[in-house]
């Protein structure tokens, strides 16, 4: 299979579906879709779906079934967080799960469900060769934040240090029983729903979750917004490298843009809630083709094929 950036695949899907735009709904290509009419409380319904495949998104050797259940719900919830939505429910479709696997998988799902106040309301079970979990999450957002609102002069910021998950994966491939901070970060990524809702409430201009690495996801945001990127400060998690932080996947922090007065308000708001204050990693520029870090161009390595694949080194 020829490697193809995800954006090419999305173009094919959008062309074949050939849907006329519905009202002001956000469709294919953002973190989640905004669907249906405005609710009576003025909020919008937001939906996202995500699939994890054994051998592609996780390995049974170093991830327990509980870890896999947790990750499956968290990776979908991360897309709701990036829209500033709160979840109202999730469905889970499982392929290739043995009967004996169900208890552990669903315990992991339950941990994430309780932590995020997102009930699992339905699903489907099917036989198959490969363990595959698809989680669809439904949420509501007072002000859905899309990727396309960044403007020249807005700061680019991230909710936490990056690279821990990729460093953890490297460690786990070497020692499947590793249990230090980065290994745990890979097996049990964080849920940033509270951060996302707060950021949406103060009016950030664009947001995306960091699922495929800083360079890749910052590029997606900048491309959707038609701005350039000048990055200078990348917060690296203890135990990870700068390369992990820039190109590693699955950190599930939130990357957002806003003007400087809004960023100052975010600092106060997060401090008041006892949350770590986000870090400014750079600025949006007027040259839409610019992708610089420390004054040098960076290359975006897109995930191969249709989805994220582990990339090491
Ligand atoms: Mg996303």
Boltz pocket constraint, residues with backbone or C-beta under 6 A from the ligand:
constraints:
  - pocket:
      binder: B
      contacts: [[A, 31], [A, 78], [A, 79], [A, 82], [A, 208], [A, 209], [A, 211]]
      max_distance: 6.0
